[in-house]
Amino acid sequence: MSATTTPDAARPWLDDQPVQGPPVPPEWLAYYARQNEPDRVTRFVQRVWTRSPIWAAPLALLVCMGGAVGYTMVTHPAEAGAGEAPTCLLKYTTGFVCPGCGGTRAAWYLLHGDLPAAARHHAVFVFAVPFLLYLYVAWAGKRLFKWNLPQLNLSPAVLITFVAVWAVWSVARNLPWAPFTALYV
């Protein structure tokens, strides 16, 4: 193979340069070729995904959400004691409220239509719920019924702002002086 038929033919300044570094052993190339092959679990999931009916993913997500709603309704998290289910291991052991702390109680109050109490327990969660529900309906509707609902296209700036607000909220809830003590749940 001549220098003019190689992929580097568009770069004539390389023709008179020696090859840099030692030659690559052939087993290295075989190793890198094997790295691109998916593992067993990935191959299994891909095989199941391609063979599953179109309604399986929306139904699976709906079942998971239904299970979470059912668990929330059965456990009554608003009246649960410190050692009773559901409990947050971080809050139980350290006394700090984590970024998601109060989300289950907020969901319970939302399911019962008490928006102020839900916002008291986790305002960021209450803000996010309508967007999450819309995202699910738009995705499932497009997948199942070919609906063309407008998709929410969240820019990186919006996502970063949301995460930053959530982080500030999480820190403010743990500050031990007024007025931040009112945010502790």
Summary of the structure (lengths in Angstrom):
residues: 185
radius of gyration: 26.8
end to end distance: 73.3
largest distance: 79.8
contacts: 385
relative contact order: 0.07
helix: 64%
strand: 0%
